[in-house]
Amino acid sequence: MTRLQQRSVSPRVQWQLEQQGLPSLLARIYAGRGIVARRELDHQFGALVSPESLTRAGEAAVLLADVIARGERILVVADYDCDGATACAVAIRALRAFGADVDYLVPNRFTSGYGLSPDIVELAAVRKPRLIVTVDNGISSHEGVLRARQLNIATLITDHHLAGSELPLADCIVNPNLPECTFPSKCLAGVGVIFYVMLALRAELRARGWFSAGSGRDEPRLAALLDLVALGTVADVVRLDQNNRVLVSQGLQRIRRGNGASPGVRALFHAAGRDPARASSADLGFIVGPRLNAAGRLSDMSLGIECLITDDEARALNIARQLDALNRERREIESGMQEQALQQLAGLLAGGDGEDPGGWSLFDADWHQGVIGIVAARLKEKLHRPVFAFARGDDGQIKGSGRSIAGFHLRDALDLLARRAPGLLLRFGGHAMAAGVTIRESDFPVFRELFAAIAGELLSSADRTRTIETDGGLEAAHFSIATARLLEGEVWGQGFPAPLFEDEFAVESQRVLRDRHLKLRLRKGMQTIEALHFNFAESPGGVIRAAYRLAVNDYNGVQTPQLMIEHLERAAPRAN
């Protein structure tokens, strides 16, 4: 069941925002997201929280500066998703600009697993680093850190994932989500954490006279890295609090300026057929991010990292085209897996006792390990229940990727499951909305049963009802390209969602496009407008209620406003 619910908006707050210069529509939208003063929408670089307030960032800067000053090697160990790739690129670009001897290593999803494992440390040791810096991983890498210590390699962990009860014995850990960290913005992505560490390092080097006259070293402008920070922040779906909105806004401004972005980011836009001059946060999350992620899912994320760190325009475009091809392949694999998952789900529903299991776990020996996270996300959206999808790993193990819904903290659920069934989970980690787990293939039935039971216990009846929050109706006069462009230019994302409106429409015409997409012509009052509804379940009646976003349809160079429908239902008949 799906319920539309209009966000509560204080008329007084909306009026105050209007008095501070915001257009009435934006004032209503922002008031519905908890904004009470225009200063909260200050996205200038100076509005960032100071790096000095990030606990242990200063210690990390001293550690890095000492290694750089001695001319010793630094090795960055990255994660294999978009956040990890952008975080690695930020570290490499900044450290090279500081004059460091630096290289990187990214684990292969299929052979090395996640994080700073002992095997990765062994590979790293071949390159003889003095310091290993993890980005977007490491907070649970106890054995890897211990192996590095045995090999006399120092470790600096930069991460944003939740920590366990004990921390690795690293030389330094920077993570805004550690209990003792007082940094006010707890929502930094991995790329945001390493960017802050680089800001602290620049301050440390500056204090040491590293960039003084006669040194022959220019002080780098780290703001040039904000396109990468914005991309990783949006793609990792972290909450866009004000600090993250500053990072994303500043990055988007650089991308829109054309030469303000790195060659790799510009190349990814062009490979996707998108104009960087009109870059939006949606482009980062749904267009550019998936192309980078495709490398980590199907191949080797080193390809994505190389795209982001090269300054050669031609090479960047060549790699971006390879990533685009990988993304097309990923979509084909995903489509087949999703169909198989739906068939498996139908069988489970048919064989069940009619009770809601709370959470679902699916496994197929032939599924692609790199795509199970996307399948879990698609099923989570369809079922509105937490879902794990498993694929076969090595040595009798299977690896699961989970996605959750509001009201159910996935990592906490796994922690509870591990306590109820000691030894069942070989490895697990993640956060509230996404997590990964490794179990023995023979234990899958036990996991499925326990996970369903825990979900059933923790999910309330309200949590089980899909609630779509909207910004209410949109006046017909706002069905325009100007309004669509106004909304596109703002910063939206997780925890600060893009405007979604709801209205009742008369259906003047409808036709089915390929891939089960529904093209509609709708009328509200005297205004008519085209609309598109992806993957519709059934044809609507003559009058509908729809939740939709306002967009621009650009077809053969002609631009028109268009509604992108996210939910559609037949309107209740009106009383005579």
C-alpha positions as CSV (number, residue, x, y, z in Angstrom):
1,M,0.0,0.0,0.0
2,T,1.2,3.5,-0.8
3,R,0.1,6.7,0.9
4,L,0.6,10.2,-0.3
5,Q,1.4,12.7,2.5
6,Q,1.9,16.4,2.1
7,R,4.8,17.9,4.0
8,S,3.9,20.1,6.8
9,V,4.8,23.7,6.1
10,S,4.6,26.6,8.6
11,P,3.0,29.6,6.9
12,R,5.0,31.9,9.1
13,V,8.3,30.3,8.2
14,Q,7.3,30.4,4.5
15,W,6.4,34.1,4.8
16,Q,9.8,34.8,6.6
17,L,11.7,33.1,3.8
18,E,9.8,35.1,1.2
19,Q,10.6,38.3,3.1
20,Q,14.3,37.3,2.9
21,G,14.1,37.2,-0.9
22,L,13.2,33.6,-1.8
23,P,10.5,33.1,-4.5
24,S,7.2,31.9,-3.0
25,L,7.5,28.4,-4.5
26,L,11.1,27.9,-3.2
27,A,10.1,29.3,0.2
28,R,7.3,26.7,0.5
29,I,9.6,23.9,-0.6
30,Y,12.4,24.8,1.7
31,A,10.1,25.4,4.7
32,G,8.9,21.9,4.2
33,R,12.5,20.6,4.6
34,G,13.1,22.4,7.9
35,I,14.8,25.5,6.6
36,V,13.8,28.5,8.8
37,A,16.3,31.2,7.6
38,R,17.9,31.9,4.3
39,R,21.4,31.7,5.9
40,E,20.9,27.9,6.0
41,L,21.0,28.1,2.2
42,D,24.4,29.7,2.1
43,H,26.4,27.5,-0.1
44,Q,29.5,29.6,-0.4
45,F,32.8,27.8,0.3
46,G,33.3,29.9,3.4
47,A,30.2,28.4,4.9
48,L,31.9,25.0,5.3
49,V,32.5,23.7,8.8
50,S,36.2,24.3,9.7
51,P,38.6,21.4,9.2
52,E,40.0,22.1,12.7
53,S,36.7,20.7,14.2
54,L,37.1,17.3,12.5
55,T,38.6,15.2,15.3
56,R,42.1,13.9,14.6
57,A,42.3,15.6,11.2
58,G,45.2,17.7,12.5
59,E,47.0,14.5,13.7
60,A,46.5,13.0,10.3
61,A,47.9,16.1,8.7
62,V,51.0,15.9,10.9
63,L,51.5,12.2,10.0
64,L,51.1,12.9,6.3
65,A,53.3,16.0,6.4
66,D,56.1,14.1,8.1
67,V,56.1,11.3,5.4
68,I,56.0,13.9,2.6
69,A,58.9,15.8,4.1
70,R,61.0,12.7,4.4
71,G,60.2,11.8,0.7
72,E,58.7,8.5,1.7
73,R,56.0,6.7,-0.2
74,I,52.3,6.9,0.5
75,L,49.8,4.3,-0.8
76,V,46.1,5.1,-1.0
77,V,43.8,2.0,-0.6
78,A,40.4,2.8,-2.0
79,D,36.9,1.2,-2.0
80,Y,35.5,0.0,-5.4
81,D,32.4,2.3,-5.5
82,C,31.9,5.8,-6.8
83,D,32.6,7.3,-3.3
84,G,35.8,5.3,-3.0
85,A,36.9,6.2,-6.5
86,T,36.4,9.9,-6.1
87,A,38.0,9.8,-2.6
88,C,41.0,8.1,-4.1
89,A,41.2,10.7,-6.9
90,V,41.0,13.6,-4.4
91,A,43.8,12.0,-2.3
92,I,46.0,11.4,-5.3
93,R,45.5,14.8,-6.9
94,A,46.0,16.7,-3.6
95,L,49.0,14.7,-2.4
96,R,50.7,15.0,-5.8
97,A,50.1,18.7,-5.7
98,F,51.8,18.8,-2.3
99,G,54.8,17.0,-3.7
100,A,54.2,13.6,-2.2
101,D,55.4,10.3,-3.6
102,V,52.0,8.6,-3.8
103,D,50.3,5.8,-5.6
104,Y,47.0,3.9,-5.1
105,L,45.6,0.4,-4.9
106,V,42.0,-0.6,-5.1
107,P,40.8,-4.1,-4.1
108,N,39.1,-6.2,-6.7
109,R,35.5,-6.9,-5.6
110,F,35.7,-10.5,-6.8
111,T,39.1,-11.6,-5.6
112,S,40.2,-9.4,-2.8
113,G,36.9,-8.4,-1.0
114,Y,36.3,-5.2,0.8
115,G,38.7,-3.0,2.7
116,L,42.2,-3.2,4.0
117,S,42.5,-7.0,4.3
118,P,45.8,-8.8,5.1
119,D,46.0,-9.8,1.4
120,I,45.7,-6.2,0.3
121,V,48.4,-5.2,2.7
122,E,50.7,-7.9,1.3
123,L,50.0,-6.5,-2.2
124,A,50.7,-3.0,-0.9
125,A,54.0,-4.0,0.7
126,V,55.4,-4.9,-2.7
127,R,55.3,-1.1,-3.5
128,K,57.3,-0.4,-0.3
129,P,55.1,2.4,1.2
130,R,55.9,4.0,4.5
131,L,52.2,4.9,5.0
132,I,48.9,3.4,3.9
133,V,46.0,5.8,3.7
134,T,42.5,4.2,3.4
135,V,39.7,6.2,1.8
136,D,36.0,5.2,2.3
137,N,37.1,2.0,4.2
138,G,39.2,0.7,7.0
139,I,37.1,1.2,10.1
140,S,36.6,-2.5,10.5
141,S,40.0,-3.6,9.0
142,H,41.5,-5.0,12.3
143,E,43.5,-7.8,10.7
144,G,44.8,-5.7,7.8
145,V,46.0,-2.9,10.1
146,L,47.7,-5.5,12.3
147,R,49.5,-7.0,9.3
148,A,50.6,-3.6,8.2
149,R,52.0,-2.9,11.7
150,Q,53.9,-6.2,11.5
151,L,55.4,-5.1,8.2
152,N,56.4,-1.7,9.7
153,I,53.9,0.2,7.5
154,A,52.0,3.0,9.2
155,T,48.3,3.3,8.7
156,L,45.9,6.3,8.4
157,I,42.3,5.3,8.2
158,T,39.8,7.8,6.7
159,D,36.3,6.5,6.7
160,H,32.7,7.4,7.4
161,H,31.1,4.0,8.0
162,L,29.9,3.0,11.5
163,A,32.6,1.4,13.7
164,G,32.2,-1.8,15.7
165,S,32.8,-2.0,19.5
166,E,36.6,-2.0,18.9
167,L,38.7,0.1,16.6
168,P,41.7,-1.1,14.5
169,L,45.1,-0.2,16.0
170,A,45.9,2.3,13.3
171,D,48.3,5.2,13.7
172,C,45.5,7.6,13.2
173,I,41.7,7.3,12.4
174,V,39.6,10.1,11.1
175,N,35.9,9.3,11.0
176,P,33.1,11.8,11.8
177,N,30.9,8.9,13.0
178,L,33.2,7.9,15.9
179,P,31.5,8.5,19.2
180,E,34.3,10.9,20.4
181,C,34.3,13.0,17.2
182,T,32.6,16.4,17.8
183,F,32.4,17.3,14.1
184,P,28.9,18.7,13.6
185,S,28.4,17.3,10.1
186,K,28.1,13.5,10.7
187,C,27.0,12.8,7.1
188,L,30.2,13.3,5.2
189,A,30.8,10.7,2.5
190,G,34.3,9.1,2.3
191,V,35.3,11.6,-0.3
192,G,34.2,14.4,2.1
193,V,36.4,13.0,4.9
194,I,39.6,12.8,2.8
195,F,38.9,16.3,1.4
196,Y,38.8,17.6,4.9
197,V,42.0,15.8,5.7
198,M,43.6,17.4,2.7
199,L,42.5,20.8,3.9
200,A,44.1,20.1,7.2
201,L,47.3,18.9,5.6
202,R,47.5,22.1,3.5
203,A,47.2,24.1,6.7
204,E,50.0,22.0,8.3
205,L,52.3,22.3,5.4
206,R,51.6,26.0,5.2
207,A,52.6,26.4,8.9
208,R,55.8,24.5,8.2
209,G,56.7,27.0,5.4
210,W,56.3,24.3,2.7
211,F,55.0,26.9,0.2
212,S,57.2,29.8,1.3
213,A,59.0,32.0,-1.2
214,G,62.0,30.3,-2.5
215,S,60.7,26.8,-1.9
216,G,59.7,26.4,-5.5
217,R,56.3,25.0,-4.5
218,D,53.0,26.6,-5.3
219,E,50.2,26.3,-2.8
220,P,47.4,24.2,-4.5
221,R,43.8,25.4,-4.7
222,L,41.9,22.5,-3.2
223,A,38.6,24.0,-4.3
224,A,39.6,22.6,-7.8
225,L,38.7,19.1,-6.3
226,L,35.2,20.0,-5.4
227,D,33.7,18.5,-8.6
228,L,35.0,15.1,-7.4
229,V,33.7,15.7,-3.9
230,A,30.3,16.6,-5.2
231,L,30.1,13.5,-7.3
232,G,31.1,11.1,-4.6
233,T,28.8,12.8,-2.0
234,V,25.7,12.5,-4.2
235,A,26.5,9.1,-5.5
236,D,27.0,7.6,-2.0
237,V,23.5,8.8,-1.1
238,V,24.6,10.4,2.2
239,R,22.3,12.9,3.9
240,L,22.7,16.4,2.4
241,D,22.9,18.5,5.5
242,Q,24.0,22.1,5.0
243,N,27.7,21.2,5.0
244,N,27.2,18.6,2.3
245,R,25.0,20.9,0.3
246,V,27.9,23.4,0.3
247,L,30.3,20.8,-1.0
248,V,27.8,19.7,-3.7
249,S,26.8,23.2,-4.7
250,Q,30.4,24.3,-5.1
251,G,31.2,21.2,-7.1
252,L,28.3,21.7,-9.4
253,Q,29.2,25.3,-10.0
254,R,32.7,24.2,-11.1
255,I,31.2,21.5,-13.5
256,R,28.8,24.0,-15.0
257,R,31.7,26.4,-15.7
258,G,33.2,23.8,-18.1
259,N,36.9,24.2,-17.4
260,G,36.3,24.2,-13.7
261,A,35.9,20.4,-13.6
262,S,38.5,17.6,-14.0
263,P,38.9,16.2,-17.5
264,G,37.4,12.9,-16.3
265,V,34.2,14.3,-14.9
266,R,33.7,16.4,-18.1
267,A,34.4,13.2,-20.2
268,L,31.8,11.2,-18.2
269,F,29.2,13.8,-18.9
270,H,30.0,13.8,-22.6
271,A,30.0,10.0,-22.8
272,A,26.5,10.0,-21.3
273,G,25.3,12.6,-23.7
274,R,24.8,15.2,-21.0
275,D,25.7,18.9,-21.1
276,P,28.0,19.8,-18.1
277,A,26.8,23.4,-18.3
278,R,23.4,22.2,-17.0
279,A,24.8,19.7,-14.5
280,S,22.4,18.9,-11.6
281,S,22.7,16.8,-8.5
282,A,20.4,14.2,-10.3
283,D,23.0,14.0,-13.1
284,L,25.7,13.1,-10.5
285,G,23.5,10.5,-8.8
286,F,21.8,8.8,-11.8
287,I,24.0,9.5,-14.8
288,V,27.7,10.0,-13.9
289,G,27.9,7.9,-10.7
290,P,26.5,4.7,-12.2
291,R,29.1,4.8,-15.0
292,L,31.9,5.0,-12.5
293,N,30.3,2.3,-10.4
294,A,30.1,0.0,-13.4
295,A,33.8,-0.4,-13.3
296,G,33.8,-1.7,-9.8
297,R,30.8,-3.9,-10.4
298,L,32.0,-5.6,-13.6
299,S,35.7,-5.0,-13.9
300,D,38.3,-3.1,-11.9
301,M,37.7,0.3,-10.3
302,S,41.2,1.3,-11.3
303,L,39.7,2.1,-14.7
304,G,37.4,4.6,-13.0
305,I,40.1,6.1,-10.9
306,E,42.4,6.6,-13.9
307,C,39.6,8.5,-15.6
308,L,39.4,10.9,-12.6
309,I,43.1,11.5,-12.1
310,T,44.3,11.9,-15.7
311,D,44.8,15.4,-17.0
312,D,44.9,14.2,-20.6
313,E,41.5,15.1,-22.2
314,A,41.7,12.4,-24.9
315,R,42.6,9.7,-22.4
316,A,39.8,10.7,-20.1
317,L,37.3,10.6,-22.9
318,N,38.5,7.2,-24.1
319,I,38.2,5.8,-20.6
320,A,34.8,7.4,-20.1
321,R,33.5,5.6,-23.3
322,Q,34.8,2.3,-21.8
323,L,32.9,3.1,-18.6
324,D,29.8,3.9,-20.6
325,A,30.0,0.5,-22.4
326,L,30.4,-1.3,-19.0
327,N,27.4,0.5,-17.7
328,R,25.3,-0.7,-20.7
329,E,26.5,-4.2,-20.0
330,R,25.6,-3.8,-16.3
331,R,22.1,-2.8,-17.2
332,E,21.6,-5.9,-19.4
333,I,22.9,-8.1,-16.6
334,E,20.7,-6.3,-14.0
335,S,17.6,-6.7,-16.2
336,G,18.0,-10.5,-16.4
337,M,18.8,-10.8,-12.7
338,Q,15.8,-8.7,-11.8
339,E,13.5,-10.9,-13.8
340,Q,14.9,-14.0,-12.1
341,A,14.5,-12.4,-8.7
342,L,10.8,-11.5,-9.4
343,Q,10.2,-15.1,-10.5
344,Q,11.8,-16.4,-7.3
345,L,9.9,-14.0,-5.2
346,A,6.6,-15.1,-6.8
347,G,7.4,-18.7,-6.0
348,L,8.1,-17.8,-2.3
349,L,4.9,-15.8,-2.1
350,A,2.9,-18.7,-3.6
351,G,4.5,-21.2,-1.2
352,G,4.1,-19.0,1.9
353,D,1.4,-18.9,4.5
354,G,0.2,-15.4,3.6
355,E,2.0,-13.7,6.4
356,D,4.3,-10.7,5.7
357,P,7.9,-12.0,6.5
358,G,9.1,-8.4,7.2
359,G,12.4,-8.9,5.2
360,W,13.4,-10.8,2.2
361,S,16.6,-12.7,1.3
362,L,17.1,-14.1,-2.2
363,F,20.0,-16.2,-3.7
364,D,20.9,-17.5,-7.1
365,A,24.1,-19.4,-7.8
366,D,24.4,-17.7,-11.2
367,W,23.8,-14.1,-10.2
368,H,26.6,-11.6,-10.8
369,Q,28.3,-10.5,-7.5
370,G,28.8,-7.0,-8.7
371,V,25.1,-6.3,-9.5
372,I,23.3,-7.8,-6.4
373,G,23.2,-4.5,-4.7
374,I,21.2,-2.9,-7.5
375,V,18.8,-5.9,-7.6
376,A,18.3,-5.6,-3.8
377,A,17.6,-1.9,-4.3
378,R,15.0,-2.5,-7.1
379,L,13.2,-5.2,-5.0
380,K,13.3,-3.0,-1.9
381,E,11.5,-0.3,-3.9
382,K,8.9,-2.8,-5.3
383,L,8.2,-4.5,-2.0
384,H,8.9,-1.7,0.5
385,R,10.7,-4.1,2.7
386,P,14.4,-4.6,3.5
387,V,16.0,-7.0,1.0
388,F,19.2,-9.0,0.7
389,A,20.3,-10.4,-2.6
390,F,23.1,-13.0,-2.5
391,A,25.6,-14.3,-5.1
392,R,28.1,-17.1,-5.0
393,G,31.6,-16.2,-3.8
394,D,34.6,-18.4,-3.1
395,D,35.2,-21.5,-0.9
396,G,31.5,-22.3,-0.3
397,Q,30.7,-18.7,0.7
398,I,28.0,-16.4,-0.6
399,K,28.0,-12.6,-0.4
400,G,24.9,-10.6,0.1
401,S,24.1,-6.9,-0.5
402,G,21.2,-5.4,1.4
403,R,19.0,-2.3,1.0
404,S,16.6,-1.1,3.6
405,I,13.6,1.2,4.2
406,A,13.1,4.0,6.6
407,G,12.6,2.7,10.2
408,F,14.9,-0.3,9.8
409,H,18.6,0.1,10.5
410,L,20.2,-2.6,8.4
411,R,23.6,-2.8,10.0
412,D,22.1,-2.8,13.5
413,A,19.8,-5.7,12.4
414,L,22.9,-7.6,11.2
415,D,24.6,-7.0,14.5
416,L,21.5,-8.3,16.3
417,L,21.4,-11.3,14.0
418,A,25.1,-12.0,14.7
419,R,24.4,-12.0,18.5
420,R,21.5,-14.4,18.1
421,A,23.4,-16.8,15.9
422,P,27.1,-16.6,16.7
423,G,29.3,-17.8,13.8
424,L,26.6,-17.4,11.2
425,L,27.9,-14.2,9.8
426,L,31.5,-14.5,8.6
427,R,31.7,-10.8,7.8
428,F,29.3,-7.8,7.8
429,G,29.3,-4.0,7.7
430,G,27.5,-1.0,6.4
431,H,25.1,1.6,7.6
432,A,21.3,2.2,8.1
433,M,20.2,1.9,4.5
434,A,22.8,-0.4,2.9
435,A,25.0,-3.2,4.2
436,G,27.0,-6.2,3.0
437,V,27.3,-9.7,4.6
438,T,29.2,-12.9,3.9
439,I,27.9,-16.3,5.0
440,R,28.4,-20.0,4.1
441,E,26.1,-21.0,1.2
442,S,24.8,-23.9,3.4
443,D,23.7,-21.3,6.0
444,F,21.5,-19.3,3.6
445,P,18.2,-20.9,4.8
446,V,19.0,-20.0,8.4
447,F,20.0,-16.5,7.5
448,R,16.8,-16.0,5.5
449,E,14.6,-17.2,8.3
450,L,16.4,-15.1,11.0
451,F,16.6,-12.0,9.0
452,A,12.9,-12.2,8.2
453,A,12.1,-12.7,11.9
454,I,14.2,-9.7,13.0
455,A,12.6,-7.5,10.3
456,G,9.2,-8.6,11.4
457,E,10.0,-7.7,15.0
458,L,11.5,-4.3,14.3
459,L,9.3,-3.0,11.6
460,S,6.2,-1.2,12.9
461,S,2.9,-1.3,10.9
462,A,3.5,2.4,10.0
463,D,7.0,1.5,8.6
464,R,5.4,-1.2,6.4
465,T,3.2,1.3,4.6
466,R,5.1,3.2,1.9
467,T,4.6,6.9,2.5
468,I,5.5,9.3,-0.3
469,E,6.0,12.8,1.0
470,T,5.0,15.6,-1.4
471,D,5.1,19.3,-1.6
472,G,1.4,19.6,-2.3
473,G,0.0,20.9,-5.5
474,L,1.7,22.9,-8.2
475,E,-0.1,25.8,-9.8
476,A,-0.7,25.3,-13.5
477,A,1.2,28.5,-14.1
478,H,4.3,26.8,-12.9
479,F,4.2,24.1,-15.5
480,S,7.0,25.8,-17.4
481,I,10.6,25.4,-18.5
482,A,11.5,28.4,-16.3
483,T,10.2,26.7,-13.1
484,A,11.8,23.4,-14.0
485,R,15.2,25.1,-14.6
486,L,14.8,27.0,-11.3
487,L,14.3,23.7,-9.4
488,E,17.1,21.9,-11.3
489,G,19.5,24.6,-10.2
490,E,19.1,23.9,-6.5
491,V,20.9,21.2,-4.6
492,W,18.8,18.1,-3.8
493,G,19.6,14.6,-2.5
494,Q,19.2,12.2,0.3
495,G,17.6,13.8,3.4
496,F,16.9,16.9,1.3
497,P,14.8,15.5,-1.5
498,A,14.0,17.1,-4.8
499,P,10.5,18.7,-5.0
500,L,7.7,16.2,-5.6
501,F,4.2,17.5,-6.2
502,E,0.8,15.9,-6.2
503,D,-2.3,16.8,-8.1
504,E,-5.4,15.5,-9.7
505,F,-5.5,15.4,-13.5
506,A,-7.9,14.5,-16.2
507,V,-6.3,12.0,-18.7
508,E,-6.8,13.3,-22.2
509,S,-4.8,10.6,-23.9
510,Q,-2.3,7.8,-23.2
511,R,-0.1,5.4,-25.1
512,V,2.4,2.7,-24.1
513,L,6.0,3.2,-25.2
514,R,8.6,0.5,-25.3
515,D,9.7,-1.1,-22.1
516,R,6.3,-0.6,-20.4
517,H,6.6,3.2,-20.2
518,L,3.3,5.2,-20.3
519,K,3.1,8.5,-22.1
520,L,0.2,10.7,-21.0
521,R,-1.4,13.9,-21.9
522,L,-2.9,15.4,-18.8
523,R,-5.2,18.4,-18.0
524,K,-5.4,20.5,-14.9
525,G,-8.0,23.2,-15.2
526,M,-7.3,24.9,-18.5
527,Q,-3.7,23.8,-18.7
528,T,-2.5,20.6,-20.5
529,I,0.9,19.0,-20.2
530,E,2.7,15.8,-21.3
531,A,3.7,13.3,-18.6
532,L,5.8,10.1,-18.5
533,H,5.4,7.2,-16.1
534,F,8.1,4.5,-16.1
535,N,7.3,0.8,-15.6
536,F,3.6,1.4,-15.0
537,A,1.5,-1.5,-13.6
538,E,-1.9,-0.7,-15.1
539,S,-3.5,1.9,-17.2
540,P,-5.1,4.7,-15.3
541,G,-8.7,5.8,-15.5
542,G,-10.1,9.0,-16.8
543,V,-9.1,10.9,-13.7
544,I,-5.9,10.3,-11.7
545,R,-4.0,11.5,-8.7
546,A,-0.3,11.6,-9.4
547,A,2.9,12.4,-7.5
548,Y,5.3,13.9,-10.0
549,R,8.4,15.9,-10.6
550,L,8.6,18.8,-13.0
551,A,11.2,18.3,-15.8
552,V,12.3,19.5,-19.2
553,N,11.8,17.3,-22.2
554,D,14.4,18.0,-24.9
555,Y,13.5,16.3,-28.1
556,N,15.1,17.1,-31.4
557,G,16.2,20.5,-30.0
558,V,12.7,21.4,-28.9
559,Q,12.2,21.9,-25.2
560,T,8.9,21.5,-23.4
561,P,7.9,21.1,-19.8
562,Q,7.0,17.5,-18.8
563,L,5.9,15.7,-15.6
564,M,7.8,12.7,-14.5
565,I,5.3,10.6,-12.6
566,E,6.6,8.6,-9.6
567,H,3.2,7.4,-8.3
568,L,-0.1,7.2,-10.0
569,E,-3.5,6.1,-8.7
570,R,-7.1,6.4,-9.8
571,A,-8.7,9.4,-8.2
572,A,-11.7,8.8,-6.0
573,P,-15.0,9.6,-7.7
574,R,-16.4,13.0,-6.8
575,A,-19.7,13.3,-5.0
576,N,-22.5,14.8,-7.0
